Amino acid sequence: MAEKNYYDILGVKKDASDDEIKTKYRKLVRQYQPDVSDDPDADNKIAESNNAYATLRDKDTRAEYEAMLDN
């Protein structure tokens, strides 16, 4: 089982389209950009968002991730 649910990290539903995932990812990256964010945990949130997006943007990797969630 995955440590963190990538769908929750990005704030999208499991059946979200590729465009929805990309839009939410870009919004989070802008929100937690170290130059503009006062959040002390911004670096970790950007890293989590990057990992989540890297997994969910590719159809094959996303399918593997979903199979892992279902187990």
Phi and psi in degrees as a GROMACS rama.xvg file:
@    title "Ramachandran Plot"
@    xaxis  label "Phi"
@    yaxis  label "Psi"
@TYPE xy
-68.7212  147.845  ALA-2
-66.2446  -44.3431  GLU-3
-129.326  144.112  LYS-4
-82.3254  115.784  ASN-5
-64.4409  -29.286  TYR-6
-66.5024  -39.9902  TYR-7
-67.4937  -39.5037  ASP-8
-59.2465  -43.5342  ILE-9
-83.4693  -13.8335  LEU-10
74.689  36.8468  GLY-11
-124.904  162.629  VAL-12
-81.9623  162.54  LYS-13
-62.8082  -27.6264  LYS-14
-96.5056  20.4752  ASP-15
-65.0322  145.405  ALA-16
-76.249  166.316  SER-17
-59.4191  -38.5547  ASP-18
-65.9054  -40.0797  ASP-19
-63.881  -42.1423  GLU-20
-63.5953  -44.8227  ILE-21
-63.3711  -42.9542  LYS-22
-62.6419  -46.4163  THR-23
-65.7328  -39.1891  LYS-24
-60.3552  -49.1131  TYR-25
-62.4006  -37.4898  ARG-26
-63.4584  -43.5104  LYS-27
-65.9953  -40.2098  LEU-28
-63.4612  -41.5362  VAL-29
-65.1211  -41.5396  ARG-30
-64.0771  -39.518  GLN-31
-104.083  14.0783  TYR-32
-57.3164  126.418  GLN-33
-55.7762  -28.9664  PRO-34
-70.875  -23.9011  ASP-35
-117.679  -17.036  VAL-36
-93.2519  137.622  SER-37
-94.984  -2.18553  ASP-38
-65.7596  122.924  ASP-39
-67.3046  -17.3743  PRO-40
-103.548  18.5009  ASP-41
-60.4045  -40.5175  ALA-42
-60.6308  -43.2437  ASP-43
-66.6883  -38.6099  ASN-44
-67.427  -37.3675  LYS-45
-66.8882  -41.9039  ILE-46
-62.4802  -43.5843  ALA-47
-61.5659  -43.9003  GLU-48
-62.8196  -41.97  SER-49
-61.6962  -44.5914  ASN-50
-63.8872  -43.8421  ASN-51
-62.955  -45.7169  ALA-52
-66.9148  -39.5526  TYR-53
-60.9821  -34.3659  ALA-54
-78.4617  -43.1089  THR-55
-84.7355  -16.9342  LEU-56
-77.0484  -25.3147  ARG-57
-96.1726  127.941  ASP-58
-59.9257  -42.6188  LYS-59
-67.8678  -45.1488  ASP-60
-65.7698  -38.5256  THR-61
-63.3726  -42.4734  ARG-62
-62.9681  -41.3457  ALA-63
-63.1778  -42.1535  GLU-64
-63.4601  -44.6425  TYR-65
-64.4516  -37.6268  GLU-66
-63.8644  -38.3064  ALA-67
-66.4798  -37.6975  MET-68
-65.7967  -36.1491  LEU-69
-72.7427  -19.6177  ASP-70
